[in-house]
Amino acid sequence: MTDRRLLLVHAHPDDESSSTAATMAKYAAEGAHVTLVTCTLGEEGEIVVPDLAHLASSREDRLGEHRIEELEAACKALGVDDHRFLGGPGRWRDSGMMGEPTNDDPRCFWRADLDEAAAELVTIIREVRPQVIVTYDENGFYGHPDHIQAYRVAWRAYELSGDPSHGTGEPWQVAKFYFIAMAKSGMRRIAQQMRGTDFDFFTEDSIDDLPFGSEDAEITTVIDARPYGAAKLDALRAHRSQIAADMPWFVMADRFGTDGLGVEHFRLVAGERGPAGRQMPPEEWGLGEPFDREDDLFAGIG
C-alpha cells in the first residue's frame, strides 16, 4: 500500500513528541501522509526554564503563542508538514489539570461542545481521508481533562465521519482507531535502569499504582521506530518551555541510547486487526506474550 494516511489527535503542543513522535517520524519518512491535530495551544503549561518565565499564563496567553513556534519546530524535526489546530489556533483554551479553576473557563477545551468540536475534526477527516486515527484512551492516558476530551472528540468524529447525514463533504470511513499505550513491563525495565539516578522516582512494585500503563496482553501493536529515536529527542528539545534538558528522556538517551525512545505501543480498539508482524525480542525493547502483535498501524489495510 502506497497511499497511507495517518491522523493523530493530541491535546497540547509537546504531547505528540512525548508519546508518538518516533511513529510519526517513521511513517513520514516512509512516505505516508501524517496529519497532526492539536486541540489547544497549551496556555496552562508549566514553564520549566527561567528565561521563558515571562510567558507565564496571563490574559494575553503569550505562552500559547510561543508554543505554536515550538510545535512547528518539533514537527519539522519529525518530518511532519501537515499540522492543524482544531478549529484554528486558540479556538479552545488549555483547561489545566483536573480540578483546577481553569476547568471552569467557558473557553477551555474541557467545556467545548462535543458535537461542535467533533464537527471540526470531521471536516479534517473528510479532507485528509486517513485510514488510521490515533489518540488517547477514555482516561486521556493519565486523566488530564483535555486528553479525555481529545479522546471523546476523536471517537465522536470517527463515528460521524462516515455518516452522510452529518456535516458537509464526502463521507469517509476510517478503517482503524488506536489508543496510545505504554507497557507496564517496559516501565518496570526503565525503573530498573533508572535506579540510583536523579530520576529514581518510582519502583518496579509501584508501577501498578500509577494512573497509566497497560499489561502486555492488552497491547495489540508495537511500532519499531528505533531509527527515529533521535528525531523524537530533537522534537522534545523543541518544546523547551515545557521539557527541560535534564528530564528522563534525555537521561535515558545519555545512559542507554535512543533505541528505547523509538519503540511505541498502541491498542487497536476499532477496525480489523491485521496479521502479526515481526516480534521484537525483549532485549530489543520487545514485549512478552502474546507474540502475535501487529508491527504496522496499517496492517491488514489493502
Sequence and secondary structure as in RCSB ss.txt:
>XXXX:A:sequence
MTDRRLLLVHAHPDDESSSTAATMAKYAAEGAHVTLVTCTLGEEGEIVVPDLAHLASSREDRLGEHRIEELEAAC
KALGVDDHRFLGGPGRWRDSGMMGEPTNDDPRCFWRADLDEAAAELVTIIREVRPQVIVTYDENGFYGHPDHIQA
YRVAWRAYELSGDPSHGTGEPWQVAKFYFIAMAKSGMRRIAQQMRGTDFDFFTEDSIDDLPFGSEDAEITTVIDA
RPYGAAKLDALRAHRSQIAADMPWFVMADRFGTDGLGVEHFRLVAGERGPAGRQMPPEEWGLGEPFDREDDLFAG
IG
>XXXX:A:secstr
    EEEEEESSTTHHHHHTHHHHHHHHHTT EEEEEE    TT    SGGGGGG S TT HHHHHHHHHHHHHH
HHHT  EEEETTSTTSSB   STTSGGGG TTBGGGS HHHHHHHHHHHHHHH  SEEEE  TTHHHH HHHHHH
HHHHHHHHHHTT TTSSSS     SEEEEEE BHHHHHHHHHHHTTSTT    GGGGGGSS  B GGG  EEEE 
GGGHHHHHHHHHH TTTS TTSHHHHHHHHH SGGGGEEEEEEEES          GGGT   S    BS TTTT
  
